[in-house]
Amino acid sequence: MDRRIATSFIVGSMLALLVGCAKDEGPLYIPKPVDPSEPIDTAYFNTEVVPIFIQHCWNCHPDMAALDLGETEAYANLVNVTSSNHAPAIRVVPGDLDASVLWHKVSGSDTYGLNMPPNGTFLSAQEVQTIHDWIEQGALNN
């Protein structure tokens, strides 16, 4: 009887160890179902999102926080990149607004401190919606 209890304990312990050591692959992205009858207003990074950065962000972010939001560097510095100020958080997680630091910074959330832009100007509702749509649609480099 003692041997059965000991075996059960060992098997249970090994199972707990295996489950506890499973590799964390990060957040799982599951796209939202799309109604094929509704037209999709695609957000384009190069023609819609980058101009927002150039107008409102680039004066501070060619260098600040190792984040260049200029025309040629913005995408590479945002998508799937760990935030230098909020590590291990990611600047933009394609398809996941809640996990994207950028979204919190421009949407008025206080999750990551100071909202952007910080100089008293605000992004318009249309500009915020464009960034929202771009991230939600997978943060494509289009």
N, C-alpha and C positions, 0 to 999 in steps of 0.2 A: 504494500500500500504506500509506503514511504517513497518507494522508487517511482511510482506513478505520479505522485505529487511533485517530486523533484523533476521528473521529465516534463510535466506540464509547465512547471515554473520556468525551466530552461527554454522550452519552445516558446512560451509567452514572452519571455525576455528577448529572445532573438527576434521575434516578430516585431516587438516594440522598437528594437534597435533598427531594424530594417526600415520600418515606416518612418522613424525619426530621422534617418539619414538620407531620405529621398532627396534627390536634387531639385532645388527650387528653380523652375524655368521662368519665373517672373509672371506678370499678369497674362491671363489668357484672353486673347482678343477673339470675340465672337461677334461677327457682323450682325447688325440688326436686319431683320427681314425687310425686304423692299417690295412695295406694291408695284408690279410692273406697269400698271396703268397710270401711275403718277410720274410725270417728268422729273428728272433729276437735274437740279441746278448745280453743276459741278463747280467747285471752288478751285481755281487755278493758282498755283503757288507763284509762278514767275510773273503773271500779269495782274494778279489781284492781291496776293498776300505781301509780296516783296515791296510793292509801292507803299503799303501801309507802314512797313518797317522803315523805308527810306524817309517818309514824311515825318513819322513820329518817334522813331527809335534810334536811327543811325547816328544822330548827333552825339549820343552817349555810347553807342555800342559798335564802334569800330574796334574798341579795345576793352572796355569795361567788363569785368568778370569773365575775361577770355571768351567773349561773345561778340563776334563780328556779324552784324545783321545787314551788311552790305549785299549788293546784288549777287556777287559771285560766291560769297562765303556763307550766307544765311542758312541754306538748307543743311549743309554739312555741319554747321555749328548747333543745329536745333534737333533734328530728328534722331532719336535713339542715342542721344548724348547725355551723359550724366551732368547734372547741374553743378557748377563749381561752388555755388553758395549753398546749395540745398541737397548735397549728396546724401544718400544714394538715389534721390529722386531724379527722374529723367526730364529733360527740357520739353520734348514732345514725344509722346507715345502714340503712334499711329492708331487711330480709331478709339482712343481712350482719353476723353477730356479730363476725367477726375485724376488720372495718373500723370497728366501733363502740367509741368510747372508753368509753361507759357500761358496756358488757359487760365490758371489761377491768377497769374499776374495781370492779365488784361481784363478779366471778367469781374473784378471787384471783390474777389475772395480774399480773406486775410490769412489763408493757410500758409503762404510763403512770404508773409510780411508786406513790405511796401508794394503798392499797385503801380503798374506802368501804364503810361508814362508818368513819372513822378513830379513833373514840373507844373502841375496845375491844369494841364490840358488833358483832355479825355479823348479816347477813341469814340467815334460815332457808333450808334447802334448797328449801322450797316457794316462798319469795319470789324466790330466785335463778332457779328454774325458770320462774316467772311472767314475769320480765323477759326471760329467754331466749326463751320462747315468743312474747312480744309482738314482740320484735325480729325473730325468725325468720319470723314470720307477716306481716311487712311493716310493723311499727310503725304500725298504724292508729290514728287518733284516734276510737276507738269507745267 
